[in-house]
């Protein structure tokens, strides 16, 4: 079946944020930021909050999203009457060290523009760090000048399930009104992105910008400029027809 759409992961696919080994130091700064916002509502010291945060730094094996707001309750011992505006401000503060790392890849915007001009539907499908709110990531897409280049953005916090679970890919297909085989998924994680998309019936491409997945058995590209080679047939897969 002919391809009608491309969907992309966000972090380290379209925008560089951090590698996993750098996250502990980022998390420490994020917790300090949130602690300052919750200073009049929490019941633990910053040192204790940092220690609890380390125990919270995992995701569910079944892909169920562990929401940032719920983690805040456990980390900071928040009072039930903590105002929603304070919680929202804390979410924003928590994400600032992550957003501060951001660097949009030079090939991201030109590739999206090229695909849009060729008539393909475009989407971003992404897990968010610690189940952080989708609306803050949509604001991030605006800051990176990506929002106007896509037709849909799907983030894990809304549906409650993240990649590699099929639910998030099914939401994408329902949103774009496509069959799975009509949409190529491109992402940087072999399990979350590639295997997750393939399990949902979608053709998938692994983008390996730093050449760390040389043993990957599926289609692999080093940059988004190679999407043109996929479209021209110079990179060929039996699983889809450009």
Secondary structure, DSSP 8 states (H G I E B T S, - for coil): -B--EEEE-SBTTTEE---GGGHHHHHHHHHHHHHHHTTTT--S-HHHHHHHHHHH----TT-B---HHHHHHHHHT--TT--HHHHHHHHHHHHHHHHHT-EE-HHHHHHHHHHHHTT-EEEEEE--GGG--HHHHHHHHHHTT-GGG-SEEEEHHHHSB-TTSHHHHHHHHHHHT--GGGEEEEES-IIIIIIHHHHTT--EEEE-TT---TT--S-EESSGGGHHHHHHTSS--TT-B-
